Amino acid sequence: MMNDLFRETELMMTRRQLFGRTALGLGTAAMAGLMGRDLLGADIKSGMHHAPKAKRVIYLFMSGGPSHLDLWDYKPKMQAMYGKDLPEEVRDGQRITGMTSRQKTLPVCPTKYKFTKQENNADGVWVSELLPHTATVAKELCVVHTAFTEAINHDPAITYIQSGSQIPGRPSLGAWLSYGLGSMNENLPNYVVMHARTKHAEQSLFGRLWGSGFMSSQHQGVLLRSEGDPVLYLNNPAGVTREDRRAQLDALSALNQSQQERFADPSVLGRIKQHEMAYRMQASVPELMDLSKEPDSTFKLYGNDAKTPGTFAACCLNARRLAERGVRNIQIFHRGWDAHGNLAGEHGNQCKDVDQGSAALIKDLKNRGLLDDTLVVWGGEFGRTPYCQGKLSKQNYGRDHHPRCFSIWMAGGGVKPGITYGRTDDYGYNIADADGNMLKPQPRKDKWTPGTMHIHDLNATILHCLGINHRKLTYRYQGRDFRLTDVHGHVIKDILA
């Protein structure tokens, strides 16, 4: 306990405070030796541990669980299995949700959509007809078919993939990147979040998904809104000039600084930084959101939807603009992928929303020379079942949650282009080896199974591309060194360029 208290004191005390409170220089040097090099002005964060391939990450998060079977994981053999009950040996006792646990049968339901093989390499990348624009950039994509998670319901699953824990309260991926890498633009936040409009907004999105957890609040994501002020209270109240605001902040900063010197409370420093960032954002954010200077060719690339604030295409365009301006982590949430009973209608709308914007973002980044150092990630919290939920139909069917395997894609920023990674069985139900035999991968780092990607592995790989060793980036809280991947995670080197 005493060691923990000593460590907390070390974290809160600045070098100036230590020297100011220590009467004897020798005593100061001795205590500094005991407390470690952090006290002497070194950053307590690990920072970059190796040369990064990416400077930033753009995460396109499809909230609700896109169907890998209808978008990415081509399973032609399922056509002959239509309506047959999913074999027990395939299910292998896996937990299913309460929404299908009462069904007497779990009828196999192949996709109704055609797939086209994009010949980028020996294997090629299969893409559904629902994503014609994305198919044009398949040569840039690394499609992972073997992502998996333990969570089977939305809230714990999204919390898990975003923060490394199913239990709320941990810092998000973006917060870890802000903490570990800092800023490349002092006029914009390290971490920016956007919510794209959708016709099927079933699930709520909680602020903790882009929150800073037990870290300083300066590392939390800043939400850019599509209506009104892009950021709440961005504009000054009527009658308050920018000069008035500057004078107010100077006076407030002096009071906060006095408080900090007296109590050494790190939250006070966080408030000072947030106030200053807010002031700078009053000038930088309106310029960011002003698309009037974008040429017609930009809107031809992203589509006319990009002219409407809040659409997925507009968010993707803003993501490119944020990337150009040095924002480290940009995340777009798109809800509505939870297709329990109307997949054809809902996924049809969802794909129309995101298809052109996703492809345009890849092309735009590449054309501007930004794709090589920008890691783009696309995916949800889990996939969807190969069996039908509810009434079986060849034209419009539903699928339940499926965490056992699902597809995501990555592009740019240190990953190999035009490849697929991992494979699933003929039902798209289990991760399989090269011979089609079922695998049962574990999330533990010492039990990693080649060809698989647990969500801890995904986050470890994202951090690796940005120059961070996920095992070394830690934050001490309540006597424990926490990290994004907890005690798990394996960098998937097979997909790295």
WOMOBEL-V807622 format. One record per residue. N is the residue number from 1. RES is the residue in one small letter. SS is DSSP state (hx for helix, st for strand, lp for the rest). PHI is phi in whole degrees, -180 to 180 (none if undefined). D_FIRST is the distance of its C-alpha to the first C-alpha in whole Angstrom. Layout:
BEGIN
N RES SS PHI D_FIRST
N RES SS PHI D_FIRST
END
This chain:
BEGIN
1 m lp none 0
2 m hx -63 4
3 n hx -62 5
4 d hx -64 5
5 l hx -64 6
6 f hx -63 9
7 r hx -66 10
8 e hx -62 11
9 t hx -63 12
10 e hx -60 14
11 l hx -67 15
12 m hx -84 17
13 m lp -89 18
14 t lp -84 22
15 r hx -61 24
16 r hx -62 26
17 q hx -66 23
18 l hx -63 22
19 f hx -68 25
20 g hx -68 26
21 r hx -95 24
22 t lp -101 24
23 a lp -76 27
24 l lp -107 27
25 g hx -62 28
26 l hx -64 27
27 g hx -64 23
28 t hx -62 23
29 a hx -63 24
30 a hx -64 22
31 m hx -66 19
32 a hx -62 20
33 g hx -64 20
34 l hx -68 17
35 m hx -85 16
36 g lp 99 18
37 r hx -69 22
38 d hx -57 20
39 l hx -64 20
40 l hx -85 24
41 g lp 107 25
42 a lp -71 25
43 d lp -67 24
44 i lp -72 21
45 k lp -83 23
46 s lp -73 24
47 g lp 70 28
48 m lp -75 31
49 h lp -103 30
50 h lp -157 34
51 a lp -64 37
52 p lp -82 37
53 k lp -93 41
54 a lp -117 40
55 k lp -99 39
56 r st -153 38
57 v st -132 38
58 i st -115 41
59 y st -110 39
60 l st -97 42
61 f st -100 41
62 m st -94 43
63 s st -73 41
64 g lp 123 43
65 g lp 99 43
66 p lp -64 46
67 s lp -81 49
68 h hx -63 48
69 l hx -73 52
70 d hx -104 54
71 l hx -123 52
72 w lp -132 51
73 d lp -99 51
74 y lp -74 55
75 k lp -130 56
76 p hx -64 60
77 k hx -68 60
78 m hx -68 59
79 q hx -59 62
80 a hx -79 64
81 m hx -105 61
82 y lp -52 61
83 g lp 82 61
84 k lp -75 60
85 d st -70 57
86 l lp -60 54
87 p lp -60 54
88 e hx -61 51
89 e hx -69 50
90 v hx -78 50
91 r hx -64 47
92 d lp 55 46
93 g lp 74 44
94 q lp -62 42
95 r lp -62 41
96 i lp -122 43
97 t lp -76 43
98 g lp -66 44
99 m lp -76 47
100 t lp -121 49
101 s lp -65 47
102 r lp -91 50
103 q lp -71 53
104 k lp -70 55
105 t lp -132 55
106 l lp -121 54
107 p st -73 57
108 v st -66 56
109 c lp -132 57
110 p lp -68 58
111 t lp -68 58
112 k lp -91 61
113 y lp -97 60
114 k lp -81 62
115 f st -116 60
116 t st -123 61
117 k st -88 60
118 q st -88 59
119 e lp -80 60
120 n lp -98 57
121 n lp -156 57
122 a lp -62 58
123 d lp -90 56
124 g lp 79 56
125 v st -116 54
126 w st -85 56
127 v st -133 56
128 s st -72 57
129 e hx -65 60
130 l hx -69 57
131 l hx -126 56
132 p hx -66 59
133 h hx -71 57
134 t hx -63 54
135 a hx -59 57
136 t lp -73 58
137 v lp -115 55
138 a hx -58 54
139 k hx -67 54
140 e hx -98 51
141 l st -97 49
142 c st -110 47
143 v st -95 47
144 v st -99 44
145 h st -96 45
146 t st -121 43
147 a st -68 40
148 f st -153 38
149 t lp -151 35
150 e lp -89 34
151 a lp -80 34
152 i lp -117 37
153 n lp -116 37
154 h hx -57 37
155 d hx -61 34
156 p hx -65 32
157 a hx -68 34
158 i hx -69 34
159 t hx -60 30
160 y hx -63 30
161 i hx -72 32
162 q hx -85 31
163 s hx -128 27
164 g lp 84 26
165 s lp -148 25
166 q lp -75 28
167 i lp -92 25
168 p lp -61 25
169 g lp 123 23
170 r lp -89 22
171 p lp -66 24
172 s lp -80 28
173 l hx -53 29
174 g hx -63 31
175 a hx -66 28
176 w hx -62 26
177 l hx -68 29
178 s hx -62 29
179 y hx -65 26
180 g hx -82 27
181 l hx -115 30
182 g lp 75 31
183 s lp -110 34
184 m lp -108 38
185 n lp -149 39
186 e lp -72 38
187 n lp -97 40
188 l lp -134 39
189 p lp -65 36
190 n lp -69 34
191 y st -138 34
192 v st -122 37
193 v st -123 38
194 m st -132 42
195 h st -109 43
196 a st -84 46
197 r lp -66 49
198 t lp -151 50
199 k lp -83 52
200 h lp -132 50
201 a lp -87 47
202 e lp -73 46
203 q lp -92 42
204 s lp -82 40
205 l lp -116 37
206 f lp -95 34
207 g hx -59 33
208 r hx -66 29
209 l hx -68 31
210 w hx -125 31
211 g lp -84 28
212 s lp -102 25
213 g lp 56 23
214 f lp -87 19
215 m lp -81 21
216 s lp -60 23
217 s hx -66 26
218 q hx -65 28
219 h hx -95 28
220 q lp -74 29
221 g lp -71 33
222 v st -101 36
223 l st -85 38
224 l st -91 42
225 r lp -90 44
226 s lp -93 48
227 e lp -126 49
228 g lp 69 49
229 d lp -62 47
230 p lp -56 45
231 v lp -128 42
232 l lp -56 42
233 y lp 62 43
234 l lp -66 44
235 n lp -89 47
236 n lp -72 47
237 p lp -62 48
238 a lp -56 52
239 g lp 90 53
240 v lp -106 50
241 t lp -86 51
242 r hx -64 48
243 e hx -67 49
244 d hx -61 48
245 r hx -64 45
246 r hx -63 44
247 a hx -66 44
248 q hx -62 42
249 l hx -67 39
250 d hx -63 39
251 a hx -66 39
252 l hx -65 36
253 s hx -65 34
254 a hx -63 35
255 l hx -65 33
256 n hx -65 30
257 q hx -65 30
258 s hx -62 30
259 q hx -64 27
260 q hx -65 25
261 e hx -66 26
262 r hx -82 25
263 f hx -113 21
264 a lp 53 20
265 d lp -91 20
266 p hx -63 21
267 s hx -66 23
268 v hx -68 25
269 l hx -62 26
270 g hx -61 26
271 r hx -66 29
272 i hx -60 31
273 k hx -64 31
274 q hx -67 32
275 h hx -62 35
276 e hx -68 36
277 m hx -63 36
278 a hx -59 38
279 y hx -65 41
280 r hx -69 41
281 m hx -67 42
282 q hx -60 45
283 a hx -98 47
284 s hx -80 45
285 v hx -70 45
286 p hx -58 49
287 e hx -66 50
288 l hx -61 48
289 m hx -82 49
290 d lp -85 53
291 l lp -95 55
292 s lp -65 58
293 k lp -91 58
294 e lp -72 58
295 p lp -72 61
296 d hx -59 63
297 s hx -62 62
298 t hx -64 58
299 f hx -75 59
300 k hx -68 62
301 l hx -70 59
302 y hx -85 56
303 g lp 96 59
304 n hx -63 60
305 d hx -59 57
306 a hx -66 55
307 k hx -81 57
308 t lp -101 55
309 p lp -57 52
310 g lp 95 49
311 t lp -71 51
312 f hx -62 49
313 a hx -62 52
314 a hx -64 51
315 c hx -64 47
316 c hx -65 48
317 l hx -63 50
318 n hx -64 48
319 a hx -63 45
320 r hx -61 47
321 r hx -66 48
322 l hx -66 44
323 a hx -61 44
324 e hx -62 46
325 r lp -94 44
326 g lp 90 41
327 v lp -76 39
328 r lp -71 36
329 n st -132 36
330 i st -126 39
331 q st -132 39
332 i st -114 42
333 f st -98 41
334 h st -128 44
335 r st -89 44
336 g lp 109 47
337 w lp -94 47
338 d lp -91 46
339 a lp -90 50
340 h lp -82 50
341 g lp -145 54
342 n lp -142 55
343 l hx -63 54
344 a hx -60 57
345 g hx -72 57
346 e hx -75 54
347 h hx -66 53
348 g hx -60 56
349 n hx -66 55
350 q hx -62 52
351 c hx -67 53
352 k hx -62 56
353 d hx -64 53
354 v hx -105 51
355 d hx -62 53
356 q hx -68 55
357 g hx -63 52
358 s hx -63 50
359 a hx -66 53
360 a hx -62 54
361 l hx -61 50
362 i hx -62 51
363 k hx -64 54
364 d hx -65 53
365 l hx -61 50
366 k hx -65 52
367 n hx -62 55
368 r lp -95 53
369 g lp 74 51
370 l lp -102 48
371 l hx -68 48
372 d hx -61 47
373 d hx -117 44
374 t st -124 43
375 l st -92 41
376 v st -107 43
377 v st -124 41
378 w st -130 43
379 g st 166 42
380 g lp -118 41
381 e lp -87 38
382 f lp -166 40
383 g st -104 44
384 r st -135 46
385 t st -72 48
386 p st -78 51
387 y st -96 53
388 c st -84 54
389 q lp -98 52
390 g lp 83 55
391 k lp -71 59
392 l lp -78 60
393 s lp -152 62
394 k lp -80 63
395 q lp -100 63
396 n lp -146 60
397 y lp -133 57
398 g lp -120 53
399 r st -134 50
400 d st -89 47
401 h st -67 44
402 h st -142 43
403 p lp -88 40
404 r lp -72 41
405 c lp -165 42
406 f st -159 43
407 s st -107 45
408 i st -133 43
409 w st -133 45
410 m st -131 43
411 a st -151 46
412 g lp 71 46
413 g lp 40 43
414 g lp 106 42
415 v st -108 44
416 k lp -69 47
417 p lp -88 50
418 g lp 69 52
419 i st -128 50
420 t st -116 49
421 y st -132 46
422 g lp 79 46
423 r st -146 48
424 t st -119 48
425 d lp -73 51
426 d lp -66 54
427 y lp -98 53
428 g lp 64 50
429 y lp -103 47
430 n lp -122 46
431 i st -70 44
432 a st -131 47
433 d lp -86 48
434 a lp -63 51
435 d lp -94 53
436 g lp 87 52
437 n lp -79 50
438 m st -65 47
439 l lp -110 43
440 k lp -125 40
441 p lp -70 37
442 q lp -115 34
443 p lp -78 31
444 r st -65 29
445 k hx -64 29
446 d hx -88 30
447 k hx -122 33
448 w lp -63 35
449 t lp -109 38
450 p lp -53 41
451 g lp 90 43
452 t lp -120 40
453 m st -143 38
454 h st -68 35
455 i hx -64 33
456 h hx -65 30
457 d hx -66 33
458 l hx -58 35
459 n hx -67 32
460 a hx -62 31
461 t hx -71 34
462 i hx -60 35
463 l hx -61 32
464 h hx -60 33
465 c hx -60 37
466 l lp -93 35
467 g lp 89 34
468 i lp -115 30
469 n lp -83 28
470 h lp -63 27
471 r lp -82 24
472 k lp -102 23
473 l lp -82 23
474 t lp -129 19
475 y st -139 17
476 r st -83 14
477 y st -147 13
478 q lp 50 10
479 g lp 82 8
480 r st -130 11
481 d st -86 14
482 f st -92 17
483 r lp -146 21
484 l lp -60 24
485 t lp -94 25
486 d lp 56 22
487 v lp -108 22
488 h st -119 26
489 g lp 99 29
490 h lp -142 32
491 v lp -71 34
492 i lp -84 38
493 k hx -71 39
494 d hx -66 43
495 i hx -101 43
496 l st -83 42
497 a lp -74 45
END
